[in-house]
Amino acid sequence: MLKGEVRNIKKEVLSNNWYTLNKLTFEYQKEDGSWETQQREAYDRGNGAAILLYNQAKKTVVLTRQFRMPTYINGNTDGMMIEVCAGLLDGDHPEDCIRKEVEEETGYIVDKVTKVFESYMSPGSVTEILYFFIGSYEDAIKLSDGGGAEDETENIEVLEYPFDKALAMITSGEIKDAKTIMLLQYAKINKLLGE
């Protein structure tokens, strides 16, 4: 299918409570040249960043666990999710954002982070681009317990797992978060923690 043209975009705000939900009405040119009117809803929560913290010497990764209401109402019986550290940019540069999130959520201070890719996480309904990072950690750079920013009601538990166990948790269904799966698989493919 060839790229179509888009014209006459009209945006209506449906909700601006937590983030912004817009209804978009537009005309899309089909491959045969004809135009059709389409409607879509797009949720704008801003862009974000995520990072896999890994320790090559110990062959471990740092993950987090927290309650996620959307998963709770869609079959996750306790609502808890195991995830890589992540957060919204809130106007920050992705590297600055992820360093801040690492400190808030995990208690580690990381200076060097490496961007490995970026992705639209749910392009049919969410505008977000997520910037993916990796960064090494060691026990000496842990300056606090982490747990998240107090004003953000996050209640985050910090977890350290052997890398092989974290990978196995994808297969067992203990890890179901897409960004976490993507970064763990990136680490495996690129042998960040050895063979």
Steps between C-alpha positions, in 0.01 A plus 500: 500500500631842406516785749178697486456872544313642797296822498237692697604377845254602773586437864252479786616458860301218663685502832777707654488345845815287546648553155324602177264285295423653159248399237646561154287524187689524171495413133740232380589445135489134405729330250243540222501878552158524663452668838326351801414653836647320799474549876753390760559565867856573613620508858779753556696435817831642375814309412698284740825319568586155636827342607638155572751521784746210481808384688731302275720366782207366705290418189199674656239758403303748708125507444207655686159379615200726537120501477352577156124557503446447123645148531290431810176571314616283209574171672815561706360371829722704735579786260874473570742531208871428483662760276819677408539847645308752287325834503353784296734766364295791639699739281840352588750362249465118494847440653435749782157351562622144528787586736250680725255209485775250587587696814135550604385144432806288582731716710793453261692794355602429141707745299538312174193376315489377141198542274441178305178569310162676512152370435135594471355268763136489390478697173133430441389697803786665693727778370792410730852436373707307754879545506680182608828507691744264665732586787733309724472515877699382798423485870723801576275738304184417698442806717143441620223239513319654201128430493389790282429867551281560805269738313430242225338223713714233336589266793771325302681188617857464369596150382835352402490176302754278329471579130412140411217502755361827358500347151323188631237724662389607151423139410332432836279808462637674809627780272234622256608861450596569136780751567659260748478205262651711220796612710566155645496353150730780379743409779486131403545562127790741560660282771516786751544251783709246311391186319 
